[in-house]
Structures are given as C-alpha cells and as structure tokens.
Amino acid sequence: MQIIPAIDIIDGKCVRLTQGDYDQKKIYNEHPLEVAKEFEEAGLQRLHLVDLDGAKAGSVKNWKVLETIAAKTSLMIDFGGGIKKEEDVKIVFNSGAVLATIGSLAVKNEFEFVKWLLTFGADKFLLGADVKEEKIAVSGWLETTDVWIYDFMQKYIGHGVQQIFCTDVSKDGKLEGPSIHLYKNIITKFPKLHFIASGGVSSLKDLEELKEIGCSGAIVGKAIYENRISLTDLKKFIL
C-alpha cells in the first residue's frame, strides 16, 4: 500500500482545514517545498497537492507551488482544487502534475469530465469521491446528493478511470480513524480498482488496517502534521 502525504495550499502556504471548513484553518509551514522535500527524503514517492484557494474560486490558483515542487523533487504529484475548465487541466499538466484530481465536477458536469477523459486519457485523472452515509457530497461537503457512491464509481470505472480516492466527510481532519467498513465494501465491489483511502487516518494502526483490507493507497495529512505519525514511522512502514 502506497502512503500518499497531503499538502493543502492557501496563499501559497501549507495548511490543514478541519472538515473542509476554511474558518478552521491551521498553517503548518510557510514553504510547501520544504514539506515536500521532507516527504521525499523519508522515501515517499507520491504527493496529494490540494489548491484550496482554487477550490474556493473555481479556477486553479496555486499552480506556481505545483511547478516548484514538481521541478525540485521527484515526487509523483496529483493536483486538485479549482479544475473546472479544460484550460485548468492544461495548466495542471503543464506545471508538472502526473494526475489531475477531479471531485465535484464529475458529479455536476459529467459531460465535461468524460470529454477530458477522452481528450487527455483516463489514466491521467484521479477521481475523488466525498461521501456522507454512502451518498456523494459536493461543494465543500455542504451539499449531499442522492448519488450512491457505488453507482458513481461504477460509472467512471466504465469510462476508464483507474484510480479513485474516497473521503468520508464525517471523518476528515478529526483523527478518529478511517471508514474501514465503507472501504471494505468498495474494495469488495471493485476488486481491480486502484482504491485510495482518505480521511481520518490517525495512527500507524489505521494504516495497517487499511493495508489489511486491500487499499492500494492511503492519503495522510493531519496525522503527520500533528505528529501522530512520524516520518520515521512511515519510513519503516513502506520498507
């Protein structure tokens, strides 16, 4: 199982929100590149980079941070937040992202997303599914839809999407442990999917459990920044 550390960006700085709330913001480092280099030195190979300014504005804002980290590390970066137009997708790839992360747009504008899958290749996208009680949540989790998570995933797997991460919004940023039961169900239904767990990871024990149920990857954010999981621990975990 691949460990994928997360860096969330506001005003070019590395921050974390609790449950997607911009009022519950904590700045961890003024220089995201320093954080990314620490991850690289610990032997981690991927990075989940989220442009929170972009997510709020509806267009990519912090592409310069992406460009810098892509140029100065060998991390495989997936970048999301504010990708709403084809122009945004091009900016993200031109700035060095290996994968573009798409969330709400896949729910609200299926036609546009499918067009991108055909234009750029489905293997170039990481699909994010925010979930509340097995239903898809959008717009910074303020809105729960009637779309069942399994139908949503099935549809885009049918369009060639190979990597999907799922965040249980009731867990994110709370360090209360991940949604093992939900993830188990997803992996059982889609055994060939490269499935990535996200949200709630608070300890190495959580990571062991996610590995055990068959997750291909796990996104870890707050637990690293709050020193619940040290980079030394992660080094041992990935060896």
N, C-alpha and C positions, 0 to 999 in steps of 0.2 A: 504494500500500500504506500502510495506516494504522499508525503507530507507537503502541503502547499500553504506556505505562510501568506497572510494577507496584509497589504498596506492600503489603508484608506486615506485619500488625499482631500484636504480642504485648504485653500490658499497656498498650495504647494507644500503643506506640512503633513506629517504622518499623524493621523488622529484615529480615535475609535468612537463610534456612537453606541448607545445602548438602545436596542430595538429600533434602529433606524431613526431615532429622534435627534434632530440637529441641535436641540437645546441641551441634550445630554452628551456633549462633546468633550473629549479629553485629548489634549495634544501630548503626544509621546516623544516626538522628535521633529525639530525644525527642518531636518535634512533627510528625506526619504532614501537618498542614495546610501547614506551611512547604514541605515537599517538593512537595505537590500544587500549590501556588501557583507554584513554580519551573517545574514542568512546563507549567502554563497559560501562564506568561509566555514560554516557549520556543515557543509556538504549537501545543502538543499538545492534542488535543481529547478524548481518552479516558483512562480510568484503570481499571486492573485492581486492585481492592482485595480483599485476602485476609485473613480473620479467622482467624489460626492458633490463637488460644485457642478460638474457636468450633469449628474443625475437630477439635480435641482433645476438647472437651467434648460435642460432638454437638448443640449448640444455639448460635444466634448470640449473641456476647458483645460485640463491639466496634461495635455499631450507632451508638453516640454519635460515633465517629470518622467514620463514613459520613455521619451527619447534618450534622456540622460542615463536612466538605469539600463536600458537596452544596450547603449553604447559602452557602458563602463562595467557591465557584469555579463556573465554568460547564462544568466537565468532565462528560462523559457517563460515568457510573460503572457498571461491572459489579462486583457484590459477591458473594463466595463464602466458604464456610467455616462449617460447622455448620448449614446449611439442611437440616433433616431432617423438619420438620413444616410444615403449611400456615401455622401461626402465624408461623413463622420467615420464610416467603415474604412474608407481610403486613408484618412488621417491616421487612424489607429495602426493600420498595417504599415504605412509609410514611416511611422515613428518607432517601429520595431517590435510591435506585439506579434506573437505567434498565433494567438487566438483572440477573437473579439467576443466579449461576453455580452449576451443579449438576454434581457429579462422581460419586463413589461411589454415591450414592443411585440414580442412573439405572441402575446395574449391579445393585444389590442389591434395589431395590424399584421395579421397572418400573411396577407398577400405580399406585403413589402419584404417580410423576413424570408419567405420562400424564394422570392426573387433574388435576394442576396445569396441564399444557399446555392442557387443555380449559377449566379454570376461569379462568386469567389470560391465556391466549393464548400460543401457541408462540413468537411474536416477542418475548416478554418474557424469554426464557431464553437463556443462553449455556451450551452443553454442553461440559464439559471431559473429555477422554479422556487418561488417563495410560497410557502404553504401554511395554511391555518386550517386545522381539522380536516386535512386531506383535500381542501379546496385551494385553488390558486389565489394568491393575494397580489395586488398590484399597487402602483402609485405610492411607493414608500410604505407599503403594508397598510395604508389607511383604508383600502377598499378590498373586500373579499368577494371573489366572483363565484359563479355557480360551476366553474370548470373543475372537474375532478382531476386530480393530479395524474392518475394513471392514463386517462384519455389524452391529456395534454402531452404526456411523454410519448405515448404510442404514436400520436400524430406526427411528431417531429422525428422520431426514430424512423418512421416511414419515409420521411423526406431526406434521410441520410445523416441526421445528426448523430454523432458518435459519443460525445461527452456531455453529460448533464450533471449539474450540482443542484442540491435541494437544501433549502434553509427552512426549518420550522421556525416561523417568526415568533412563536411564543418562547423560544429558547435563546434566540440570538443575543449575544452580549451579556447574558446573565450568568454564565459559568455554572450552569446547573446540570450539565451533561447533555449529550445529543439525543435525538429522537430515534433510538435504536429500533423500536417496533416499526415505525414508518419506513425506515431504511431497509429493514429486513423484508418487508412486504414488496418494496420497489425492486430489490435485487432478486427476489423470488419470481416476480412477474417479468423482469427483463434481465435474465442471467448473462446475456452477452454485452450489455451496456457498460461503458466505462463510467461507473457511477461514483460521484464525489460527494461526501457528506460535508455539511457546512452548518455552523451554528451550535453553540452550547458546549463545545469541547473545553474541558476544564482541567484535565489531568492525563497522564500517560495511560492510566487505566481506561479512560474513554477511548483513546487511540487503539489500545489493544483490542477493545471490544469491537470497534469499527472494522478493524482488520479481520477479526474472527468471523464477522458476519459476511465478509466478502466485498467490502468497499474497495474501489480501485484507488481512491484518494481521499484525503480529508483536508479541508481548509481550516487553518488555525490562526486566530487573530488575537483576541483579548488575552487568552491564557498565556501567550508568550509575553505580551507587554506588561501583564500584571505579575510576571514571574511565577505563574502556577506551573508552567512547563519551561525548563531552561533549554537553551540551545545545545548544551552538553547532553541533556536527556534526549533531545531529538537526534543528535549525532549517533547515540547508542541505538536508538530505535530504528534508524534507517540502515544501520550496518548489517 
